């Protein structure tokens, strides 16, 4: 079980160091993502906030909150699914490589892993050689998690 209070406290300190504030509603949205093993859409987060905090947050507010959390590097947006997940490295104070997301195509569980800088550099070179410019090194891969693999056997 993740220590939510400790993670939220670290996120508050992180935001404060940038002159930003982690408001009560931002904490609720972030907590919902931290507690979920799956990526959540804005509308799923609205339901989580209603259920856990008895808080009705309008969709536009949730999208603004998510934009803020992504900007603070506390949350990642999964572009292919148009969903969000808390950063696995929220409590770290050091830089990491590019995130790679392993998304179970069966149960939708998501795991964040980090790609080595050298691998991303090679990928970027290949992209340039093909006549393109890499906009984001974030990778999202369709996989099967261990639980779903075990059930399939």
N, C-alpha and C positions, 0 to 999 in steps of 0.2 A: 504494500500500500504506500502510495506516495504521500509524503508529508506536505499537504497542501498549504498549511499556514507558513511553513518555512519557505516554500517556493514562492508564494505570494509576497512574503516579506522581502525576499531577494529581488523579485520583480519590482517592488516599490522602490527599493534602493537604486536599482538600475535606472528606473525612470527619473528619479530625483536627481541622479548624477547628470542627466541630460536636460534638467530643468522642466521635466514633464511630471504629470501627476497621474497616479493610478487610482482613479475614482472608484466609488463603491460599485457602480455598474460595470466598469472595466474589469474589476476584480471578479465579479460574478461570471462574466463571459469567459475570462481567462480560467477561472476555477472549473467551469464546465468543460473546457477543452482539456485541462490537465487531468481531470477525472475520467475522461473518455479514452478508450483504446482505439476508437475509430475517429476518423475525420468527421467533422460536423458542418452542416450548412448553416447559414445565418438563421434560417427558419427553425432548424433543429435546436439551435442555441436559444432562440426565443422560448421554445417549449421547455428546455432545461431550466432557464431562469424562472419561468412561471411555476414549474413543478418544485424546484429546490428552494427558491427564494420568494415565491408568491409575488413576483415582480413582472409586470407587463412592460416589456421594452419594445418600442416600435422598430420595425425592420430597418428603417433608415438609420436609427441610432445604433443598432447592432452592426450594420455595415461600417459606420464611422468608427465604432469601437474596434472592429476587426482591422480596419485600415491603420488605426493608431497602433494596435498591438503588433501588426506586421512591421510597421515602420520602426518600432522599438526592438525588433528582432526577438520578440517573445513568442510569436506565432508564425507559422508558415501557411501560405495559401497553396493548396494543391490545385493547380490550374486545370488539369484534365477532369477532375471531379467537381470543381468549383466548390471545394470545401476547405475547412481550416483544421489545423492541428497545432497543439502547443509544441514549442521547440523542445527537443529532448535535452538540449544543453542550456536550459533556462538558468541554472544555478552556476554555470561556469563563467569565469571572468576572462578566459583566454579565447583567442581566435580558433575557429575550426575550419575544416575544409568545406567544400560544397556539400550541401545536404542531398541525400538520395533517399527516396521514400519507397519502401517495399509495401505495396498495397495488396492485401489478399483479395483476390477476385471473387472468392466464395463468401467470406464473412465480413469483408471490408475493414478488418483490423489493419492498422498502419504502424510500421516501425521505421524510425529515422536512423539512418546510418550515415557515416561521413566518407566521402571519396577523397583519396589522397590528392594533394595539389598537383603532383606529377601527372596523374591520370587525367585531370581536368585540362592541364596544359596540352597534353597529347590530343585530347578531344578538340580543344580550341584550334590547334594547328590543322587538324583534319577538316574542321569546319571552314577555316580560312582557305585551305587548298581547294575546297569545293566551291569557293567563291561566295561564301556566306559569312555573316558576323554573328557570333554567339551572343545572345542577349542575356540569357540566364543559364548558369551551369547546373541549376537544380534539375534532378532527374526523378521521374516517377515511373516505377516499374510494376507491372501487373505480375503478381506471384500467388503462391498458395502458402499460408502460414503452416507451422508445424501441427497445430490442432486439426486443421482441415485435411492435411496430408494423412494424419493418423486415422481420421474418420473415413478417409477414402479407401484405406487398405482393408 
